[in-house]
Amino acid sequence: MALIGAGAIVLGGTVAGAGAAAADEDDAQARISLTGDVETLNPFLSVLSTSDSILMYQYEPLVAWAAEDNSEYPAIAESWEANADATEWTFHLEPDAMWSDGEPIVADDVIWTIEAIQDNDALKMAKGSLVENIASIEAPDDLTVVMTMENPQAPNPGADLPIVPSHVWAALDDPAAYENDADTVGSGPFIITESSKTSGVTMTANPHYRHGEAKIDSLVWVPYKSSDAAVQALKTGEVDLVDGLTIAQFDSLDGVDGITTISAKGNSFSALAINPGAKDIDGNDLGDGNPVLQDKVVRQAIVRAIDNETLRAKILQGLGDPGTGTVPPRYPAFHWNIAPEDLPLAYDADEANRMLDEAGYERGADGVRLDKSGNPIDLRIMGRSSSSNSQQAADFIGPWLEEIGIKTTVSMLSDAQVNDESVLGRYDMYFTGWGMGPDPDFMMSINLCSSRPNADGSGATSESNWCDPAFDELYAQQHSETDPDKRAALVLEMQQLKYDAAVNNVMFFDARFQAYRSDRFTDAQLQPAEGGVLLRQNGPWGVYSLTPVAGTGDETAADGGAAGWWIAGGIGAVILVGGGILLSRRRAQAGDRE
């Protein structure tokens, strides 16, 4: 649901500003508030959502997600097909496509990107799991890429993996050390030209972008110490777009002249991760998690003691959706649709106490339970200082766990610190959250045993520092299952298995609260078109579509406008060819303003 502020209307999935203010020369620049840490601008290493949100505008995958409905959509590849058993995928690249420096985008760029990840542990951190099933990759010509898979692969291997220019990256002595923070080269609508911790990140429009150059000349990510400061900057016009608003901040902007507010179901969840006994890729102990949490009964009792629906009511004022499984309801085919009270570990403090009593965790004289060595159970809860939701959740969870005899100590750290500590298993519990695209494969893959990191934290990324061979087996089955219903059933079973392990208590699926200066920009494309978001999309469409108010009219009418290109491109087909499956999605014609 989109909540529209004063002076704005909703038209065909786009939010059109009707502000009367005349645009000046600065209106060609859009400024987005930045309140989280940018841990890196290297696409091979980026795992935090803030960095990913920036890099999404610079690097395209072979296959994107359409703005209108999150369906597969052409990006570097204009079409693709799989053979009958999905063991070979062929991608046909767009002719005449160029990188931002004018060099052609060719098959070698795709091959270098994938092989670099496969051959270099240091480059596996962000997307390593996406290339594990690729046995070989070759280029019959400059515009064709053929991937041969180790096992049949149902999810499109061209989705979600950003492709980098090989003529830039292959020349580097150490790609993992490349900061990629100035004068860069990419294929997306905006390219990083400069960055610093104090001034933020500046991106300029790519003149060679395949859908046409953006209507805004540059995009600046402006750092703010808090979301309150960012909201004030939006009100004064110092910044144009703000994401991650609290309910109170959102309400304070409702009805403000020249500002449009957007409330939508998100593609992410907020959770409390519980350390099950982290291990590295070789099976050696990693970090300093409290050993008592290696007992699944203790983890399950903790989940039982947390009233997730109260958290949703207090933090999101009842918005968002109940925390069930991993896949949000925005993607219904894979969502675990169950009432929160029917969950196997639904809130029940009495049952949590009974479980701990039965397991032999007796209370000491002060009411705090003792572990099997006679030590008081005192668990650390770690959160991000940039997240007001984390602090609010901690304020509730601490007393709830005290009711079942578990003492807690809360610490709020920077985003980068939380990331570093969690990767190395140096936590008992911490607040986390992940956004995901329409296909759950990647989100499932970061729970595989093979996604555990190296001892120094390098290599792959594990969501929960958890390893279960039964989960790995289910993953392999769903990864190869081409029947949509059967695959969905396997994904559901995986979510249930992970839920039972009690390593990641999903508190709720987020609602996203955003706002922007609709007196400065119009034609803001939401994703999906109905009830979608402007920022934190599965693609660059929202910001790419922005048109300065002074630039509307003849310019938009002449070429269809930045918000009109996506409709035709969302049309696809599934065709049977000689007993095989041809999965083809053709790009729209040039006249559709791509």
C-alpha positions as CSV (number, residue, x, y, z in Angstrom):
1,M,0.0,0.0,0.0
2,A,1.4,3.4,-1.0
3,L,0.5,6.3,1.3
4,I,0.7,9.5,-0.8
5,G,1.5,12.8,0.8
6,A,0.2,16.2,-0.2
7,G,0.5,17.2,-3.8
8,A,1.0,13.7,-5.3
9,I,-1.1,11.1,-7.1
10,V,-0.5,7.4,-8.1
11,L,-0.5,6.7,-11.8
12,G,-0.1,3.1,-13.3
13,G,2.4,2.0,-10.7
14,T,4.4,5.2,-10.7
15,V,4.2,7.9,-8.1
16,A,3.9,11.2,-10.0
17,G,4.7,14.4,-8.1
18,A,2.6,17.5,-8.7
19,G,4.7,20.0,-6.8
20,A,4.6,23.6,-8.0
21,A,8.2,24.5,-7.1
22,A,10.3,25.3,-10.1
23,A,13.4,23.2,-10.5
24,D,16.8,24.8,-10.6
25,E,20.1,23.5,-12.0
26,D,20.7,21.3,-8.9
27,D,17.5,19.4,-9.7
28,A,19.5,17.2,-12.1
29,Q,21.1,15.7,-9.0
30,A,19.2,13.3,-6.7
31,R,20.5,13.0,-3.1
32,I,19.7,9.8,-1.0
33,S,20.3,9.7,2.7
34,L,22.9,7.2,3.9
35,T,22.6,6.2,7.6
36,G,24.2,2.7,7.4
37,D,27.8,1.7,6.9
38,V,29.3,1.3,3.5
39,E,31.7,-1.5,4.3
40,T,33.0,-1.8,0.8
41,L,32.3,-0.8,-2.8
42,N,33.9,-4.0,-4.1
43,P,31.0,-6.1,-5.5
44,F,32.7,-9.4,-4.7
45,L,32.9,-8.5,-1.0
46,S,29.7,-6.5,-0.4
47,V,27.3,-8.2,1.9
48,L,25.7,-5.3,3.8
49,S,22.5,-4.0,2.3
50,T,23.7,-0.4,2.2
51,S,26.7,-1.2,-0.1
52,D,24.6,-3.6,-2.2
53,S,22.0,-0.8,-2.7
54,I,24.7,1.4,-4.2
55,L,26.4,-1.2,-6.3
56,M,23.1,-2.3,-7.8
57,Y,23.0,0.9,-9.8
58,Q,26.5,0.2,-11.3
59,Y,26.6,-3.5,-12.1
60,E,24.0,-5.5,-13.9
61,P,23.5,-9.3,-13.9
62,L,22.8,-11.3,-17.0
63,V,19.1,-11.4,-16.0
64,A,17.3,-8.8,-13.9
65,W,14.0,-8.6,-12.1
66,A,11.3,-6.5,-13.8
67,A,10.0,-3.4,-12.2
68,E,6.3,-4.2,-12.7
69,D,6.1,-7.6,-11.2
70,N,9.6,-9.0,-10.3
71,S,9.6,-11.4,-13.2
72,E,12.8,-12.3,-15.1
73,Y,13.8,-9.4,-17.3
74,P,16.7,-8.9,-19.8
75,A,19.8,-7.2,-18.6
76,I,23.3,-8.0,-20.0
77,A,21.6,-11.0,-21.7
78,E,18.7,-10.1,-24.1
79,S,17.5,-13.7,-24.1
80,W,18.3,-17.1,-22.6
81,E,17.3,-20.8,-22.7
82,A,18.0,-24.0,-20.8
83,N,18.1,-27.5,-22.3
84,A,15.5,-30.2,-21.3
85,D,17.1,-31.2,-18.0
86,A,18.4,-27.8,-17.1
87,T,22.1,-28.9,-17.1
88,E,23.0,-26.4,-19.8
89,W,22.0,-22.7,-19.9
90,T,22.7,-20.5,-22.9
91,F,22.7,-16.7,-22.7
92,H,22.6,-14.4,-25.7
93,L,24.1,-11.0,-25.0
94,E,22.7,-7.7,-26.3
95,P,24.6,-6.6,-29.4
96,D,26.2,-3.2,-29.3
97,A,25.9,-2.9,-25.5
98,M,28.8,-1.0,-23.9
99,W,30.4,-0.4,-20.6
100,S,30.3,3.2,-19.3
101,D,33.8,3.8,-20.8
102,G,32.6,2.8,-24.3
103,E,34.2,-0.7,-24.3
104,P,31.8,-3.4,-25.6
105,I,30.2,-5.8,-23.2
106,V,31.1,-9.3,-24.3
107,A,31.1,-12.9,-23.2
108,D,34.6,-12.7,-21.8
109,D,33.3,-10.3,-19.1
110,V,30.8,-12.9,-17.9
111,I,33.4,-15.7,-18.0
112,W,36.0,-13.7,-16.1
113,T,33.5,-12.7,-13.4
114,I,32.4,-16.3,-12.7
115,E,35.8,-17.9,-13.0
116,A,37.4,-15.2,-10.7
117,I,34.9,-16.1,-8.0
118,Q,35.4,-19.8,-8.5
119,D,39.2,-19.6,-8.4
120,N,39.8,-17.0,-5.6
121,D,38.5,-17.7,-2.1
122,A,38.7,-14.0,-1.3
123,L,36.1,-13.2,-4.0
124,K,33.6,-15.7,-2.8
125,M,32.3,-13.7,0.1
126,A,29.2,-12.0,-1.5
127,K,28.1,-14.3,-4.2
128,G,30.2,-17.5,-4.0
129,S,27.3,-19.8,-3.6
130,L,25.8,-18.6,-6.9
131,V,28.6,-20.2,-9.0
132,E,29.2,-23.5,-7.1
133,N,27.0,-25.5,-9.5
134,I,28.7,-24.1,-12.7
135,A,31.0,-26.9,-14.0
136,S,32.3,-25.0,-17.0
137,I,31.6,-21.8,-18.9
138,E,32.5,-21.0,-22.5
139,A,31.8,-18.5,-25.2
140,P,31.1,-19.8,-28.8
141,D,31.3,-16.2,-29.8
142,D,31.5,-12.7,-28.3
143,L,27.7,-12.5,-27.7
144,T,27.0,-16.1,-26.4
145,V,27.7,-17.6,-23.0
146,V,27.1,-21.3,-22.4
147,M,27.1,-22.6,-18.8
148,T,27.3,-26.3,-18.1
149,M,26.1,-27.2,-14.7
150,E,27.4,-29.9,-12.3
151,N,23.7,-30.8,-11.6
152,P,20.4,-29.7,-13.1
153,Q,19.6,-26.1,-12.0
154,A,16.1,-24.8,-11.8
155,P,16.8,-21.2,-10.8
156,N,18.3,-19.0,-13.5
157,P,22.1,-18.9,-13.0
158,G,22.2,-15.6,-14.7
159,A,20.1,-13.8,-12.0
160,D,21.6,-11.9,-9.0
161,L,25.2,-12.2,-10.0
162,P,26.7,-8.8,-11.0
163,I,29.0,-8.9,-14.0
164,V,32.1,-6.7,-14.0
165,P,34.2,-5.4,-16.9
166,S,37.1,-7.9,-17.4
167,H,39.3,-5.2,-19.1
168,V,39.3,-3.4,-15.8
169,W,39.4,-6.2,-13.2
170,A,41.6,-8.7,-15.0
171,A,44.4,-6.1,-15.0
172,L,44.4,-5.8,-11.2
173,D,47.1,-7.6,-9.1
174,D,44.6,-8.3,-6.3
175,P,40.9,-7.8,-7.2
176,A,39.9,-8.4,-3.6
177,A,41.9,-5.4,-2.5
178,Y,40.4,-3.1,-5.1
179,E,38.4,-0.4,-3.4
180,N,36.4,0.5,-6.5
181,D,35.5,3.9,-5.0
182,A,36.4,6.4,-7.8
183,D,36.4,6.7,-11.6
184,T,34.9,3.2,-12.0
185,V,33.4,1.4,-14.9
186,G,30.0,-0.4,-15.0
187,S,27.0,-1.2,-17.1
188,G,24.2,0.1,-14.9
189,P,22.5,3.5,-15.1
190,F,24.9,5.2,-12.6
191,I,28.7,4.9,-12.1
192,I,30.7,5.6,-9.0
193,T,32.9,8.6,-9.6
194,E,34.1,9.5,-6.1
195,S,33.5,8.6,-2.5
196,S,34.6,9.3,1.1
197,K,33.4,8.6,4.6
198,T,32.5,12.3,5.1
199,S,31.0,13.3,1.8
200,G,29.4,10.0,0.8
201,V,29.3,8.4,-2.6
202,T,28.8,10.2,-5.9
203,M,27.6,8.4,-9.0
204,T,27.1,9.9,-12.5
205,A,24.7,8.9,-15.2
206,N,26.1,6.3,-17.6
207,P,25.7,7.6,-21.1
208,H,25.8,4.1,-22.6
209,Y,23.2,2.5,-20.3
210,R,21.1,0.1,-22.4
211,H,17.7,1.6,-21.5
212,G,18.9,5.2,-22.2
213,E,20.7,7.7,-20.1
214,A,18.9,8.7,-16.9
215,K,17.0,11.9,-16.6
216,I,19.1,12.9,-13.6
217,D,22.8,13.7,-14.1
218,S,24.1,12.4,-10.8
219,L,23.2,10.5,-7.7
220,V,24.7,11.3,-4.3
221,W,24.5,9.2,-1.2
222,V,24.8,11.6,1.6
223,P,25.9,10.3,5.1
224,Y,23.9,11.2,8.2
225,K,24.6,10.1,11.7
226,S,21.0,9.2,12.4
227,S,17.7,8.7,10.6
228,D,16.3,11.7,12.5
229,A,18.9,13.9,10.9
230,A,18.1,12.5,7.5
231,V,14.4,13.2,8.0
232,Q,15.1,16.8,9.0
233,A,17.3,17.1,5.9
234,L,14.4,15.8,3.7
235,K,12.1,18.5,5.2
236,T,14.6,21.3,4.5
237,G,15.4,20.0,1.0
238,E,19.0,19.1,1.7
239,V,18.3,15.5,0.7
240,D,15.7,14.1,-1.8
241,L,15.1,10.5,-0.8
242,V,15.0,8.7,2.5
243,D,14.6,5.0,3.3
244,G,14.3,3.0,6.6
245,L,12.0,5.4,8.3
246,T,10.5,4.6,11.7
247,I,6.7,4.8,12.1
248,A,7.0,8.1,14.0
249,Q,9.3,9.6,11.3
250,F,6.9,8.4,8.6
251,D,3.9,9.9,10.4
252,S,5.8,13.2,10.8
253,L,6.2,13.5,7.0
254,D,2.6,12.6,6.1
255,G,1.0,15.6,4.6
256,V,4.1,17.7,4.4
257,D,3.9,19.9,1.3
258,G,6.2,18.6,-1.5
259,I,7.0,15.3,0.2
260,T,5.5,11.9,-0.9
261,T,5.5,9.0,1.6
262,I,5.5,5.4,0.7
263,S,4.5,2.5,2.9
264,A,5.0,-1.0,1.4
265,K,5.5,-4.6,2.2
266,G,9.2,-5.2,2.1
267,N,11.3,-8.1,0.7
268,S,13.2,-8.5,3.9
269,F,12.9,-9.9,7.4
270,S,14.2,-8.9,10.8
271,A,15.5,-11.6,13.0
272,L,17.4,-12.6,16.1
273,A,20.3,-15.0,15.2
274,I,21.3,-17.5,17.8
275,N,24.8,-19.0,17.7
276,P,24.5,-22.8,17.4
277,G,28.2,-23.3,17.8
278,A,29.9,-21.7,14.8
279,K,32.5,-23.6,12.8
280,D,34.7,-22.7,9.9
281,I,34.7,-24.5,6.5
282,D,37.0,-27.2,7.9
283,G,34.7,-28.0,10.9
284,N,36.9,-26.3,13.5
285,D,35.4,-24.1,16.2
286,L,34.9,-20.5,15.3
287,G,34.4,-17.6,17.6
288,D,33.3,-17.5,21.2
289,G,29.6,-18.3,21.3
290,N,28.3,-19.5,24.6
291,P,28.4,-23.4,24.6
292,V,25.0,-23.6,26.2
293,L,23.5,-22.5,22.8
294,Q,24.8,-25.7,21.2
295,D,21.9,-27.4,22.9
296,K,18.9,-27.1,20.5
297,V,16.5,-27.2,23.5
298,V,18.0,-24.0,24.8
299,R,17.7,-22.3,21.5
300,Q,14.1,-23.4,21.0
301,A,13.2,-22.2,24.5
302,I,14.6,-18.8,23.7
303,V,12.4,-18.7,20.6
304,R,9.4,-19.8,22.6
305,A,10.1,-17.0,25.1
306,I,10.0,-14.2,22.5
307,D,6.6,-12.8,21.5
308,N,7.2,-11.9,17.9
309,E,3.7,-10.5,17.4
310,T,4.1,-8.1,20.2
311,L,7.4,-6.9,18.6
312,R,5.6,-6.4,15.3
313,A,2.8,-4.5,17.1
314,K,5.2,-2.3,19.1
315,I,7.9,-1.7,16.5
316,L,5.9,-1.7,13.3
317,Q,2.5,-0.8,14.8
318,G,1.1,-4.0,13.4
319,L,2.3,-3.4,9.9
320,G,4.6,-5.8,8.1
321,D,3.8,-9.5,8.3
322,P,4.2,-12.2,11.0
323,G,7.6,-13.9,11.0
324,T,7.1,-17.3,9.5
325,G,10.0,-19.0,7.7
326,T,12.5,-17.1,5.7
327,V,10.7,-16.1,2.4
328,P,8.5,-13.0,2.8
329,P,4.8,-13.0,1.6
330,R,5.7,-10.8,-1.3
331,Y,6.8,-14.0,-2.9
332,P,3.8,-16.2,-2.2
333,A,4.9,-19.3,-4.1
334,F,7.7,-19.9,-1.6
335,H,6.3,-18.3,1.6
336,W,5.4,-20.4,4.6
337,N,1.8,-19.3,5.0
338,I,1.0,-20.3,8.6
339,A,-0.7,-18.4,11.4
340,P,1.9,-17.3,14.0
341,E,0.0,-19.0,16.8
342,D,0.2,-22.3,14.9
343,L,4.0,-22.2,14.6
344,P,5.7,-25.2,16.3
345,L,7.7,-22.8,18.5
346,A,5.0,-20.1,18.9
347,Y,5.3,-17.8,21.9
348,D,4.7,-19.6,25.2
349,A,6.8,-18.6,28.1
350,D,5.4,-21.4,30.3
351,E,6.4,-24.0,27.8
352,A,9.9,-22.4,27.5
353,N,10.3,-22.7,31.2
354,R,9.1,-26.3,31.2
355,M,11.5,-27.2,28.4
356,L,14.5,-25.8,30.3
357,D,13.4,-27.5,33.6
358,E,13.1,-30.8,31.8
359,A,16.5,-30.4,30.2
360,G,18.1,-30.0,33.6
361,Y,18.9,-26.2,33.6
362,E,18.2,-25.4,37.2
363,R,17.8,-21.9,38.6
364,G,20.4,-20.4,41.0
365,A,19.5,-18.5,44.1
366,D,19.1,-15.3,42.0
367,G,16.7,-16.9,39.6
368,V,19.3,-17.2,36.8
369,R,19.6,-20.7,35.3
370,L,22.9,-22.6,35.4
371,D,24.5,-24.4,32.5
372,K,25.7,-28.0,32.8
373,S,29.0,-26.7,34.3
374,G,27.2,-24.7,37.0
375,N,27.8,-21.3,35.4
376,P,25.0,-18.7,35.2
377,I,23.6,-18.5,31.7
378,D,24.4,-14.9,30.7
379,L,24.1,-14.3,27.0
380,R,25.2,-11.4,24.9
381,I,22.8,-9.7,22.5
382,M,24.5,-7.6,19.7
383,G,22.7,-5.1,17.5
384,R,23.3,-2.3,15.1
385,S,23.5,1.2,16.5
386,S,22.0,2.5,13.3
387,S,18.9,0.5,13.8
388,S,16.2,1.8,16.2
389,N,14.3,-1.4,15.6
390,S,17.2,-3.4,17.1
391,Q,17.2,-1.3,20.3
392,Q,13.4,-1.5,20.6
393,A,13.5,-5.3,20.2
394,A,16.3,-5.7,22.8
395,D,14.2,-3.7,25.3
396,F,11.5,-6.3,25.1
397,I,13.6,-9.5,24.6
398,G,15.9,-8.9,27.6
399,P,13.0,-9.0,30.2
400,W,11.3,-11.9,28.3
401,L,14.4,-14.0,28.6
402,E,14.8,-13.0,32.2
403,E,11.4,-14.6,32.8
404,I,12.8,-18.0,31.7
405,G,16.0,-17.6,33.8
406,I,18.4,-16.3,31.2
407,K,20.4,-13.1,31.8
408,T,21.3,-10.9,28.9
409,T,23.8,-8.1,28.1
410,V,23.0,-5.8,25.2
411,S,25.6,-4.0,23.1
412,M,25.0,-1.8,20.0
413,L,27.8,-1.6,17.5
414,S,28.3,-0.1,14.0
415,D,27.1,-2.1,11.0
416,A,30.6,-3.0,10.0
417,Q,31.5,-4.2,13.5
418,V,28.3,-6.4,13.7
419,N,29.2,-7.9,10.3
420,D,32.8,-8.7,11.3
421,E,31.8,-10.2,14.7
422,S,29.0,-12.3,13.3
423,V,31.1,-13.7,10.4
424,L,33.7,-14.8,12.9
425,G,31.2,-16.3,15.3
426,R,31.9,-13.8,18.0
427,Y,28.4,-13.5,19.4
428,D,25.7,-15.3,21.4
429,M,22.8,-13.6,19.7
430,Y,22.5,-10.7,17.4
431,F,19.9,-8.8,15.4
432,T,20.1,-9.4,11.7
433,G,18.0,-9.1,8.6
434,W,18.2,-10.1,5.0
435,G,16.6,-8.8,1.9
436,M,16.0,-11.3,-0.9
437,G,15.0,-11.4,-4.5
438,P,12.0,-13.3,-6.0
439,D,13.9,-16.6,-6.2
440,P,14.9,-18.1,-2.8
441,D,17.8,-20.1,-4.0
442,F,20.5,-17.7,-2.9
443,M,18.9,-17.2,0.5
444,M,18.8,-20.9,1.0
445,S,22.3,-21.4,-0.3
446,I,23.9,-19.3,2.4
447,N,22.8,-21.9,5.0
448,L,24.7,-24.7,3.3
449,C,27.6,-26.3,5.1
450,S,29.8,-25.2,2.2
451,S,28.9,-21.5,3.0
452,R,30.8,-21.6,6.2
453,P,33.8,-19.2,6.1
454,N,37.5,-19.8,6.4
455,A,39.0,-19.5,9.9
456,D,39.9,-15.8,9.2
457,G,36.4,-15.0,8.0
458,S,37.2,-14.9,4.3
459,G,35.6,-17.1,1.7
460,A,31.9,-17.8,1.7
461,T,29.2,-16.2,3.8
462,S,26.9,-18.1,6.2
463,E,23.6,-16.6,7.3
464,S,23.4,-18.4,10.6
465,N,26.8,-20.2,11.1
466,W,24.7,-23.4,11.0
467,C,25.3,-26.7,9.1
468,D,22.9,-29.5,8.7
469,P,23.5,-32.2,6.0
470,A,19.7,-32.8,5.8
471,F,19.3,-29.2,4.8
472,D,22.0,-29.5,2.2
473,E,20.3,-32.5,0.7
474,L,17.0,-30.7,0.4
475,Y,18.8,-27.7,-1.1
476,A,20.3,-30.0,-3.8
477,Q,16.9,-31.4,-4.6
478,Q,15.1,-28.0,-4.9
479,H,18.0,-26.6,-6.9
480,S,17.5,-29.3,-9.6
481,E,13.7,-29.5,-9.4
482,T,12.1,-28.0,-12.6
483,D,8.5,-28.6,-11.5
484,P,7.5,-25.3,-9.8
485,D,5.1,-26.9,-7.3
486,K,7.5,-29.6,-6.3
487,R,10.3,-27.1,-5.9
488,A,8.1,-24.9,-3.8
489,A,7.3,-27.8,-1.5
490,L,11.0,-28.5,-1.0
491,V,11.8,-24.9,-0.2
492,L,9.0,-24.9,2.4
493,E,10.5,-28.1,3.9
494,M,13.9,-26.3,4.1
495,Q,12.4,-23.4,5.9
496,Q,10.7,-25.6,8.4
497,L,13.9,-27.5,9.1
498,K,15.8,-24.3,9.7
499,Y,13.0,-23.0,11.9
500,D,13.1,-26.1,14.0
501,A,16.9,-25.7,14.5
502,A,16.1,-22.3,16.2
503,V,19.2,-20.6,14.8
504,N,17.4,-17.6,13.3
505,N,14.2,-16.3,15.0
506,V,12.4,-14.3,12.3
507,M,10.6,-11.6,14.4
508,F,8.6,-10.2,11.4
509,F,8.8,-9.5,7.7
510,D,9.5,-5.8,7.4
511,A,7.3,-3.0,6.2
512,R,9.4,-0.4,4.3
513,F,8.7,3.3,5.0
514,Q,10.2,5.7,2.5
515,A,9.8,9.3,1.5
516,Y,11.0,11.6,-1.3
517,R,10.8,15.2,-2.6
518,S,7.9,15.0,-5.1
519,D,8.2,18.7,-5.7
520,R,11.6,18.0,-7.3
521,F,11.1,14.7,-9.0
522,T,8.3,12.9,-10.8
523,D,7.7,9.5,-12.5
524,A,9.1,7.5,-9.6
525,Q,8.8,3.8,-10.6
526,L,7.8,1.5,-7.8
527,Q,8.7,-2.2,-7.7
528,P,6.4,-4.1,-7.9
529,A,4.1,-1.5,-9.5
530,E,1.3,-2.3,-7.1
531,G,2.2,-1.6,-3.5
532,G,5.9,-1.6,-4.1
533,V,9.0,0.4,-2.9
534,L,11.0,3.2,-4.5
535,L,14.3,2.4,-2.8
536,R,15.8,-1.0,-1.9
537,Q,14.3,-2.6,-5.0
538,N,15.5,-5.7,-6.8
539,G,17.0,-3.5,-9.5
540,P,17.8,0.2,-10.2
541,W,14.4,1.1,-11.6
542,G,13.1,3.5,-9.0
543,V,15.9,6.0,-9.0
544,Y,16.6,5.5,-12.7
545,S,13.1,6.5,-13.5
546,L,13.2,9.9,-11.7
547,T,12.6,12.9,-13.8
548,P,13.3,16.5,-12.5
549,V,10.0,18.4,-12.3
550,A,11.2,21.0,-14.8
551,G,12.1,18.2,-17.2
552,T,8.6,16.7,-17.5
553,G,6.3,17.4,-20.5
554,D,7.8,17.3,-24.0
555,E,10.9,15.4,-23.0
556,T,8.9,12.6,-21.4
557,A,6.3,12.5,-24.1
558,A,8.8,12.3,-26.8
559,D,10.4,9.1,-25.8
560,G,8.0,7.4,-23.5
561,G,9.6,8.6,-20.3
562,A,11.9,6.6,-17.9
563,A,8.8,5.1,-16.2
564,G,7.3,3.7,-19.4
565,W,10.0,1.4,-20.7
566,W,9.4,-1.6,-18.3
567,I,5.8,-2.6,-19.2
568,A,6.5,-4.4,-22.5
569,G,9.7,-5.9,-21.2
570,G,7.8,-7.9,-18.6
571,I,6.3,-10.2,-21.2
572,G,7.9,-13.6,-21.5
573,A,7.2,-17.1,-22.8
574,V,7.8,-20.7,-21.9
575,I,8.0,-22.8,-25.1
576,L,8.5,-26.5,-25.6
577,V,11.2,-27.1,-28.2
578,G,12.0,-30.6,-29.4
579,G,11.2,-32.1,-26.0
580,G,13.3,-29.5,-24.2
581,I,12.4,-26.3,-22.4
582,L,13.1,-23.0,-23.9
583,L,13.0,-20.3,-21.3
584,S,13.1,-17.1,-23.3
585,R,12.5,-13.5,-22.4
586,R,13.0,-11.0,-25.1
587,R,13.7,-7.3,-24.5
588,A,11.2,-4.8,-25.7
589,Q,11.8,-2.8,-28.9
590,A,13.9,0.3,-28.8
591,G,10.8,2.4,-29.2
592,D,9.6,1.4,-25.8
593,R,12.3,3.6,-24.2
594,E,14.6,1.0,-22.8
